[in-house]
C-alpha cells in the first residue's frame, strides 16, 4: 500500500475487522458455503499487516516479503475462484469452472516460481516494489486476472460483479501510475474494494430455519 508501515497497519486492521464482521454474519445465518468469500477481507487485511512488516524490515528478501508474495500470488489466485464457486448460485457454477481452472494452473505456476526464485521487496518512496523472476509472466498475469476478477464478474451476483468491476478497473490504473509497484498497489486497492463484501454478506439473509 502507499505511504508507510503505519498506513498499511491501520488499513490492514480495519479491513480485517470488516472480514471478522463478514464471517460472523454468514456464520450466524448458517451459510457455510459463503465462509471462504466472507473471509476474503480478513485475508486481505492480514496481507496489508504483513506488508507493514515488510516496510519495517526495509524490504529485502526476509520472511515478511516471502509471506506477502505467497498470499498475493498463488494463494489469492486459487482462493478467490474457489470462494466464488462455493457461494455462487447453481445456475452460475458451470461458467465459473473456467476461472477456477485458470486459478489452479496459475497458482501452480506462481507457487513453482516462488519456490525456485527469491522474491525481493524494494521500498520506493511511498510505495513498495516486489520483484520475482516469473516464467511466461504475461500468461500468468492473464490467468491471475481471469481467476480473480473473472470469477467475480461471472458470479451472477450484483455485489460481487461490482467488486470485480472495481478491481478490474483498478488494475490498469495501478499499472499506469505505479508500474514497478503494480502488485503492491493493486492488492491494496483490492483490499479496499473487498469492503463491498460486508454489504454482500448482510444481503444474503439466513437459511430457512435460522
C-alpha positions in Angstrom: 0.0 0.0 0.0 1.1 3.6 -0.5 2.7 5.8 2.2 4.1 3.9 5.2 4.2 0.9 7.5 1.7 2.7 9.8 -0.8 3.3 6.9 -0.6 -0.4 5.9 -1.1 -1.5 9.6 -4.1 0.8 10.1 -5.7 -0.2 6.8 -5.0 -3.9 7.5 -6.5 -3.8 10.9 -9.6 -2.0 9.6 -10.1 -4.3 6.6 -9.5 -7.4 8.8 -12.2 -6.2 11.2 -14.6 -6.0 8.3 -13.7 -9.5 7.5 -14.5 -10.6 11.0 -17.9 -9.0 10.7 -18.5 -10.7 7.3 -17.6 -14.1 8.7 -19.7 -13.6 11.8 -22.7 -12.6 9.7 -22.6 -15.7 7.4 -21.9 -18.0 10.3 -25.0 -16.8 12.2 -27.0 -17.1 9.0 -25.9 -20.8 8.7 -24.4 -20.2 5.3 -21.2 -22.2 5.4 -20.7 -22.1 1.6 -20.3 -18.4 1.9 -17.5 -18.6 4.5 -14.5 -18.6 2.1 -15.7 -15.5 0.3 -16.8 -13.8 3.5 -13.3 -14.4 4.9 -11.6 -12.7 2.0 -11.4 -9.2 3.6 -9.9 -10.9 6.7 -7.2 -12.5 4.5 -6.6 -9.2 2.6 -6.4 -7.2 5.8 -3.8 -9.7 7.2 -2.0 -9.2 3.9 -1.7 -5.5 4.5 -0.5 -6.1 8.0 2.2 -8.4 6.6 3.3 -5.6 4.3 3.7 -3.3 7.3 6.3 -5.7 8.4 8.0 -5.5 5.0 8.2 -1.8 5.5 9.7 -2.2 8.9 12.3 -4.6 7.6 13.2 -2.1 4.9 12.2 -4.5 2.1 14.7 -7.2 1.3 14.1 -11.0 1.0 13.1 -11.8 4.5 10.1 -13.9 5.9 7.7 -11.0 5.7 8.5 -10.5 2.0 8.0 -14.2 1.2 4.8 -14.3 3.2 3.4 -11.3 1.4 4.3 -12.8 -2.0 2.7 -16.2 -1.2 -0.6 -14.6 -0.2 -0.6 -12.1 -3.1 0.3 -14.6 -5.8 -0.5 -18.3 -5.5 -2.9 -18.2 -2.6 -5.3 -15.4 -3.9 -5.2 -16.9 -7.4 -6.8 -20.0 -6.1 -8.7 -18.7 -3.1 -10.9 -16.2 -5.0 -12.3 -18.5 -7.7 -12.8 -21.4 -5.2 -14.6 -19.0 -2.8 -16.8 -17.5 -5.6 -17.7 -21.0 -6.8 -18.7 -22.1 -3.3 -21.0 -19.1 -2.9 -22.4 -18.9 -6.4 -25.9 -19.9 -7.3 -26.3 -23.2 -9.0 -27.0 -21.6 -12.4 -23.6 -19.8 -12.4 -21.4 -22.7 -11.4 -20.8 -24.2 -14.8 -19.3 -20.9 -16.2 -17.2 -20.5 -13.1 -15.2 -23.6 -14.0 -13.2 -21.6 -16.5 -11.8 -19.1 -13.9 -11.4 -22.0 -11.4 -9.2 -23.9 -14.0 -7.2 -20.7 -14.7 -6.7 -20.3 -10.9 -5.4 -23.8 -10.4 -3.0 -23.5 -13.3 -1.8 -20.0 -12.4 -1.5 -20.8 -8.7 0.6 -23.8 -9.5 2.9 -21.8 -11.8 3.3 -19.0 -9.3 4.0 -21.4 -6.4 6.7 -23.1 -8.5 8.3 -19.7 -9.4 8.3 -18.7 -5.7 9.9 -22.0 -4.7 12.6 -21.7 -7.3 13.4 -18.0 -7.2 13.9 -15.3 -4.5 11.3 -12.6 -4.2 12.7 -9.1 -3.3 10.9 -6.1 -1.8 12.2 -2.6 -2.5 11.0 0.5 -0.7 10.5 3.2 -3.3 9.4 6.4 -1.6 5.8 5.9 -0.5 5.3 2.5 -2.3 6.8 -1.0 -2.2 8.0 -2.8 -5.3 8.3 -6.6 -5.4 10.4 -8.5 -7.9 10.4 -12.2 -8.7 11.6 -14.0 -11.8 8.5 -15.4 -13.5 8.5 -17.6 -16.5 5.7 -16.8 -19.0 4.8 -13.7 -16.9 2.2 -12.5 -19.5 0.3 -15.7 -19.4 0.5 -15.8 -15.6 -0.9 -12.3 -15.3 -3.7 -13.1 -17.7 -4.5 -16.3 -15.8 -4.4 -14.4 -12.5 -6.9 -11.8 -13.7 -9.2 -14.4 -15.2 -9.2 -16.3 -12.0 -9.7 -13.4 -9.6 -11.5 -10.6 -11.5 -13.1 -13.0 -14.0 -14.7 -15.2 -11.3 -16.3 -12.2 -9.6 -17.7 -10.8 -12.9 -19.2 -14.2 -13.8 -20.6 -14.8 -10.3 -24.2 -13.8 -11.2 -24.4 -11.6 -8.0 -24.6 -7.9 -8.5 -22.4 -7.0 -5.4 -19.7 -9.5 -6.5 -19.9 -8.1 -10.0 -19.4 -4.6 -8.6 -16.4 -5.9 -6.6 -15.0 -7.4 -9.8 -15.5 -4.2 -11.8 -13.8 -2.1 -9.2 -10.8 -4.4 -9.0 -10.8 -4.8 -12.8 -10.8 -1.1 -13.5 -8.2 -0.6 -10.8 -5.7 -3.0 -12.4 -4.8 -0.8 -15.5 -5.0 2.4 -13.3 -2.4 0.9 -10.9 -0.3 -0.3 -13.8 -0.3 3.1 -15.4 0.5 5.0 -12.2 2.8 2.6 -10.4 4.2 0.1 -13.0 7.1 -1.0 -10.8 4.9 -1.2 -7.7 1.8 -2.6 -9.5 1.4 -5.8 -7.4 1.5 -3.9 -4.1 -0.8 -1.0 -5.1 -3.3 -3.2 -6.8 -3.5 -5.6 -3.9 -4.1 -2.6 -1.6 -6.9 -1.4 -3.9 -8.4 -4.9 -4.0 -8.4 -5.0 -0.2 -10.3 -1.7 0.0 -12.7 -2.9 -2.7 -13.4 -6.0 -0.7 -15.4 -3.9 1.8 -18.2 -4.4 -0.7 -18.4 -7.9 0.7 -19.9 -6.5 4.0 -23.0 -5.5 2.1 -23.0 -8.8 0.3 -23.0 -10.9 3.5 -25.7 -8.8 5.0 -27.9 -9.0 1.9 -27.7 -12.8 1.7 -30.1 -13.4 4.7 -30.3 -16.5 6.8 -31.0 -20.0 5.5 -34.5 -21.3 6.3 -34.7 -22.5 9.9 -32.1 -19.9 11.2 
